[in-house]
């Protein structure tokens, strides 16, 4: 198994990146996958465009956003990200997305 690289992109002032980090850590522990987690602060609109930042938090595993279809987005913003989940909307990606992304990257 390879060691997936997880990036959590965020901007200062949005409270959702720490819960996203905890979600990734919990999923990795449950799957027994050792990850390299890197927090990436996005500081301005130019950096958001350069990093293809779709809001805070953006969780990428080996460079791929965990949300299916997110790679097709063309609007990059310095804002909190809203995820559509099984239980409505929230500031975290679906657990199943993180699970699937880690499994794909580890094999």
C-alpha positions as CSV (number, residue, x, y, z in Angstrom):
1,X,0.0,0.0,0.0
2,X,1.2,3.5,-0.8
3,X,1.0,6.4,1.7
4,X,-1.6,8.9,0.4
5,X,-0.8,12.6,0.6
6,X,-3.8,14.5,1.9
7,X,-4.0,18.3,1.5
8,X,-6.6,20.3,3.4
9,X,-6.8,23.8,1.9
10,X,-8.4,26.5,4.0
11,X,-8.4,30.2,4.7
12,X,-8.0,31.8,8.1
13,X,-11.4,32.6,9.6
14,X,-13.3,29.6,8.3
15,X,-13.7,27.1,11.2
16,X,-14.2,24.0,9.1
17,X,-10.7,22.9,8.3
18,X,-9.9,21.5,11.8
19,X,-13.0,19.2,11.7
20,X,-12.0,18.2,8.2
21,X,-8.5,17.2,9.5
22,X,-10.1,15.2,12.3
23,X,-12.4,13.5,9.8
24,X,-9.4,12.5,7.6
25,X,-7.4,11.3,10.6
26,X,-10.4,9.2,11.8
27,X,-11.0,7.6,8.4
28,X,-7.3,6.9,7.9
29,X,-7.2,5.2,11.4
30,X,-10.3,3.1,10.7
31,X,-8.9,2.0,7.4
32,X,-5.4,1.5,8.9
33,X,-3.9,3.7,6.2
34,X,-0.9,5.9,7.0
35,X,-1.3,9.3,5.5
36,X,0.7,12.5,5.1
37,X,-1.6,15.4,6.0
38,X,-0.7,18.9,5.0
39,X,-2.6,22.0,5.9
40,X,-2.4,24.6,3.1
41,X,-3.5,28.1,3.9
42,X,-4.9,30.1,1.0
43,X,-4.3,33.8,1.7
44,X,-5.9,35.7,-1.2
45,X,-7.9,35.6,-4.4
46,X,-4.8,35.1,-6.5
47,X,-3.7,32.1,-4.5
48,X,-7.3,30.7,-4.6
49,X,-7.2,30.8,-8.4
50,X,-3.7,29.4,-8.6
51,X,-4.5,26.5,-6.3
52,X,-8.0,25.9,-7.8
53,X,-9.5,26.5,-4.4
54,X,-13.2,25.9,-4.3
55,X,-13.7,26.9,-0.7
56,X,-12.6,26.1,2.8
57,X,-12.1,23.3,3.5
58,X,-11.0,21.6,0.3
59,X,-9.8,18.1,0.9
60,X,-7.6,16.5,-1.7
61,X,-6.1,13.1,-1.7
62,X,-3.0,12.8,-4.0
63,X,-4.1,16.0,-5.7
64,X,-7.7,15.0,-6.4
65,X,-10.7,16.6,-4.6
66,X,-12.6,14.0,-2.6
67,X,-15.9,15.4,-3.8
68,X,-16.9,13.6,-7.0
69,X,-17.2,16.1,-9.9
70,X,-15.4,18.9,-8.1
71,X,-12.5,18.9,-10.5
72,X,-14.8,20.3,-13.2
73,X,-15.5,23.5,-11.3
74,X,-14.1,26.7,-12.7
75,X,-15.0,29.2,-9.9
76,X,-12.3,29.6,-7.3
77,X,-13.1,31.6,-4.2
78,X,-11.9,32.7,-0.8
79,X,-15.0,31.5,1.1
80,X,-16.3,28.7,3.3
81,X,-17.3,25.7,1.3
82,X,-20.7,24.1,1.5
83,X,-21.0,20.3,0.9
84,X,-24.2,18.6,0.0
85,X,-24.3,15.5,2.2
86,X,-26.7,12.6,3.1
87,X,-28.0,14.7,6.0
88,X,-28.4,18.0,4.1
89,X,-25.6,20.5,3.8
90,X,-22.6,21.2,5.9
91,X,-19.0,22.3,6.1
92,X,-17.5,18.8,5.8
93,X,-17.2,16.4,2.9
94,X,-19.1,13.1,3.1
95,X,-17.3,10.4,5.1
96,X,-17.8,8.1,2.1
97,X,-16.0,10.4,-0.2
98,X,-13.0,10.6,2.2
99,X,-13.1,6.8,2.6
100,X,-13.2,6.1,-1.1
101,X,-10.5,8.6,-1.9
102,X,-8.1,7.1,0.7
103,X,-8.8,3.6,-0.5
104,X,-8.1,4.5,-4.1
105,X,-4.9,6.2,-3.2
106,X,-3.7,3.5,-0.9
107,X,-4.0,0.7,-3.5
